Amino acid sequence: MKYKIWVLTGFLMMLPLLAYTGEYDTGVKGEVILETETMTNGEPIDYLDADHPKVTVMMIEIAPGAQTGWHSHPIEVYAYVISGQITMSIEGGKTTTFNEGAAFVEVVKFRHNGVNNGKVPVKLVAFYLGAKGVPNVMKTDKP
């Protein structure tokens, strides 16, 4: 219940904090909507197993024909596809396509690459459940 209240309040307080594109390839735009170490009551986040939990919410847009580039996440990431279709290739050979309206849990510690093979931009919201000093995304070489 506490988590649902926090997420709802977070959505109501969505304010773009800064433009963010440094960890993805050209054709991918990311905008931080929320980055916080505190809950809406001002107390530190206490539901993550980390010394200094931090939640980041991003709006990500991938242009037609663009891709994220191979990367991994050392933390949990959840995403919701607002529009378009993204195809995710995962280390080991598995490929999955997510359409508009799909929600998914990103792989943790596995290299993967998201590609927009469609004719319209992919727009998705990603929720990074991390910690202070831990990167949300780590660029990697192709497996």
NUKOL-378270 format. One record per residue (C-alpha): residue number from 1; residue in three letters; x, z, y. Coordinates in pm, 1 decimal. Last residue first. Layout:
<torros>
> num	residu	px	pz	py
> NUM	ALA	X	Z	Y $
...
</torros>
This chain:
<torros>
> num	residu	px	pz	py
> 143	PRO	2791.6	-2645.8	-1000.4 $
> 142	LYS	2792.0	-2787.7	-643.6 $
> 141	ASP	3011.7	-2572.3	-425.8 $
> 140	THR	2869.2	-2266.3	-262.0 $
> 139	LYS	2721.3	-2155.4	71.3 $
> 138	MET	2609.9	-1789.7	69.2 $
> 137	VAL	2268.7	-1697.7	207.6 $
> 136	ASN	2114.9	-1364.8	310.9 $
> 135	PRO	2453.3	-1208.4	385.6 $
> 134	VAL	2502.8	-834.1	320.2 $
> 133	GLY	2626.5	-628.4	619.1 $
> 132	LYS	2295.4	-445.8	666.2 $
> 131	ALA	2086.7	-485.2	354.3 $
> 130	GLY	1863.0	-744.7	202.9 $
> 129	LEU	1503.2	-833.3	129.6 $
> 128	TYR	1489.4	-1191.4	261.3 $
> 127	PHE	1136.8	-1326.6	321.1 $
> 126	ALA	1120.2	-1705.3	353.6 $
> 125	VAL	847.4	-1901.3	533.4 $
> 124	LEU	830.9	-2269.0	450.2 $
> 123	LYS	801.0	-2599.7	627.2 $
> 122	VAL	894.3	-2920.8	446.6 $
> 121	PRO	905.6	-3214.9	684.5 $
> 120	VAL	703.8	-3523.6	591.2 $
> 119	LYS	807.7	-3835.3	393.3 $
> 118	GLY	896.3	-3657.0	71.1 $
> 117	ASN	1219.0	-3603.2	-124.5 $
> 116	ASN	1287.1	-3274.9	56.1 $
> 115	VAL	1567.9	-3114.9	-143.5 $
> 114	GLY	1646.0	-2749.1	-216.3 $
> 113	ASN	1980.3	-2672.1	-381.1 $
> 112	HIS	2066.2	-2388.7	-619.9 $
> 111	ARG	2352.0	-2163.2	-724.7 $
> 110	PHE	2243.4	-1859.0	-921.6 $
> 109	LYS	2306.0	-1509.2	-776.3 $
> 108	VAL	1934.6	-1438.6	-724.5 $
> 107	VAL	1683.8	-1715.8	-794.7 $
> 106	GLU	1416.1	-1757.5	-530.5 $
> 105	VAL	1070.0	-1611.1	-594.4 $
> 104	PHE	790.4	-1856.6	-531.0 $
> 103	ALA	472.1	-1914.1	-333.0 $
> 102	ALA	298.5	-2250.7	-342.9 $
> 101	GLY	51.6	-2359.0	-74.0 $
> 100	GLU	218.1	-2694.4	-9.2 $
> 99	ASN	401.5	-2805.1	-322.4 $
> 98	PHE	693.2	-2652.4	-512.9 $
> 97	THR	902.0	-2872.9	-742.3 $
> 96	THR	1122.9	-2727.6	-1014.5 $
> 95	THR	1454.2	-2851.3	-1154.7 $
> 94	LYS	1650.8	-2676.1	-1429.3 $
> 93	GLY	2005.3	-2802.5	-1495.1 $
> 92	GLY	2217.0	-2490.4	-1541.6 $
> 91	GLU	2251.0	-2416.9	-1170.9 $
> 90	ILE	1911.7	-2472.1	-1014.3 $
> 89	SER	1765.9	-2782.8	-853.5 $
> 88	MET	1472.1	-2700.2	-625.5 $
> 87	THR	1235.1	-2975.0	-516.3 $
> 86	ILE	1046.2	-2903.9	-195.2 $
> 85	GLN	704.6	-3043.0	-102.8 $
> 84	GLY	538.5	-3059.7	235.8 $
> 83	SER	362.7	-2786.7	427.7 $
> 82	ILE	337.4	-2407.3	443.0 $
> 81	VAL	548.7	-2342.5	133.4 $
> 80	TYR	578.3	-1965.4	77.1 $
> 79	ALA	909.7	-1801.0	-7.9 $
> 78	TYR	1048.3	-1481.2	-159.4 $
> 77	VAL	1417.3	-1390.3	-149.4 $
> 76	GLU	1592.4	-1104.1	-330.8 $
> 75	ILE	1959.0	-1051.9	-247.9 $
> 74	PRO	2298.1	-1206.1	-333.5 $
> 73	HIS	2147.1	-1546.7	-254.7 $
> 72	SER	2311.2	-1870.8	-360.1 $
> 71	HIS	2394.1	-2205.2	-202.8 $
> 70	TRP	2416.3	-2575.6	-275.1 $
> 69	GLY	2307.7	-2780.2	25.1 $
> 68	THR	1974.6	-2719.2	195.0 $
> 67	GLN	1864.5	-3078.6	157.0 $
> 66	ALA	1746.7	-3356.2	384.4 $
> 65	GLY	1556.5	-3672.1	288.3 $
> 64	PRO	1253.9	-3578.4	499.3 $
> 63	ALA	1352.4	-3292.1	731.1 $
> 62	ILE	1368.9	-2935.0	601.9 $
> 61	GLU	1206.1	-2666.1	815.9 $
> 60	ILE	1263.1	-2295.1	757.4 $
> 59	MET	1065.6	-2014.1	921.4 $
> 58	MET	1257.3	-1694.7	857.0 $
> 57	VAL	1173.3	-1332.3	779.4 $
> 56	THR	1466.4	-1090.0	753.5 $
> 55	VAL	1435.4	-742.5	602.0 $
> 54	LYS	1721.3	-493.5	623.4 $
> 53	PRO	1798.8	-194.6	403.0 $
> 52	HIS	2087.7	33.9	509.0 $
> 51	ASP	2207.8	235.2	206.6 $
> 50	ALA	2037.4	1.8	-39.7 $
> 49	ASP	1769.0	26.5	-309.6 $
> 48	LEU	1487.4	-104.1	-92.3 $
> 47	TYR	1170.4	95.6	-23.8 $
> 46	ASP	1301.7	318.2	254.5 $
> 45	ILE	1302.8	105.4	567.7 $
> 44	PRO	1424.5	334.9	845.1 $
> 43	GLU	1151.5	503.2	1054.9 $
> 42	GLY	1027.3	334.1	1371.6 $
> 41	ASN	658.8	348.6	1269.5 $
> 40	THR	655.2	-28.7	1216.0 $
> 39	MET	927.4	0.8	954.0 $
> 38	THR	1294.0	-9.5	1048.6 $
> 37	GLU	1599.1	-215.9	952.0 $
> 36	THR	1462.2	-529.4	1111.8 $
> 35	GLU	1494.8	-903.1	1133.3 $
> 34	LEU	1181.0	-1095.1	1219.8 $
> 33	ILE	1098.7	-1457.2	1293.8 $
> 32	VAL	1446.4	-1594.7	1235.9 $
> 31	GLU	1435.2	-1970.4	1279.7 $
> 30	GLY	1583.8	-2211.5	1029.8 $
> 29	LYS	1636.1	-2582.1	1067.9 $
> 28	VAL	1747.3	-2814.4	790.3 $
> 27	GLY	1837.6	-3175.3	861.6 $
> 26	THR	2208.7	-3099.3	874.4 $
> 25	ASP	2312.9	-2862.0	595.0 $
> 24	TYR	2226.5	-2492.1	575.1 $
> 23	GLU	2420.2	-2175.2	664.0 $
> 22	GLY	2463.6	-2222.1	1037.6 $
> 21	THR	2105.7	-2313.1	1123.6 $
> 20	TYR	1957.8	-2012.3	1304.4 $
> 19	ALA	1776.8	-2019.9	1635.8 $
> 18	LEU	1711.5	-1671.9	1764.2 $
> 17	LEU	1458.6	-1389.6	1775.7 $
> 16	PRO	1131.9	-1574.1	1731.3 $
> 15	LEU	857.4	-1316.1	1762.1 $
> 14	MET	631.3	-1219.4	1476.7 $
> 13	MET	461.8	-887.5	1563.4 $
> 12	LEU	132.9	-956.1	1387.8 $
> 11	PHE	317.9	-1083.7	1082.4 $
> 10	GLY	524.6	-766.1	1069.6 $
> 9	THR	210.1	-553.0	1087.9 $
> 8	LEU	70.1	-730.5	783.9 $
> 7	VAL	400.3	-699.0	596.9 $
> 6	TRP	431.7	-328.6	679.6 $
> 5	ILE	73.5	-252.8	577.3 $
> 4	LYS	121.4	-437.8	248.9 $
> 3	TYR	444.9	-246.1	177.7 $
> 2	LYS	281.1	93.6	237.4 $
> 1	MET	0.0	0.0	0.0 $
</torros>
